Amino acid sequence: MNILKLPSLLEDQISKRANLIQSLFLLTFRLYWGWQFFVNGKGKLINHVDVTSFFASLHIPAPALNAWLVGGAECFGGLLLMAGLFSRSAGLVLSIVMTTAYLAVSDDRAKLLNLFSDPAPFLNADPFFFLLTAVLVFAFGSGAISIDSVLSGLFERRSRKLLHTKESASSGPSKAVLSV
């Protein structure tokens, strides 16, 4: 064994184990916080009148419509996160919703705007872990333990099969043509 290859081999082994930990980490966040998104969103949809009043008190435009949109995004986005289906899209939408939540409430807005001078209030605010989860899933995807991963593998195998079929067909005349 070449001693110079040892660091590379070690790095490969560490990467394989880290990828497994990454998928488990993302799964844990997706399941726990996806459920929280679902419960909160369902609550907004069920208690639409109260949410509309709260949004109106925050001077959010079209409070009734936005209550439906936010409730739906949280409810169905949470389900998508838990399943690991269309995870990056759900993560993007939920990131926007949670950033808006920070900006809409004056106390939370101050926490966000003072993030670098005093991070503790931002990190302790109610929307923080919701936002963190949404950004993590948007940035890193759903991980290997997800429907996205299964579908990606199926599409990749099908694409390779189609490419192989096209390459075989374009590699020259077929035997049937030669025998004519």
Sequence and secondary structure as in RCSB ss.txt:
>XXXX:A:sequence
MNILKLPSLLEDQISKRANLIQSLFLLTFRLYWGWQFFVNGKGKLINHVDVTSFFASLHIPAPALNAWLVGGAEC
FGGLLLMAGLFSRSAGLVLSIVMTTAYLAVSDDRAKLLNLFSDPAPFLNADPFFFLLTAVLVFAFGSGAISIDSV
LSGLFERRSRKLLHTKESASSGPSKAVLSV
>XXXX:A:secstr
  GGGHHHHHHHHHHHHHHHHHHHHHHHHHHHHHHHHHHHHHHHHHTHHHHHHHHHHTT SSHHHHHHHHHHHHH
HHHHHHHHTSSHHHHHHHHHHHHHHHHHHSHHHHHHHHTTTT HHHHHHSTTHHHHHHHHHHHHH S SSSHHHH
HHHHHHHHHHHHHHHHHHHHTS  HHHHT 
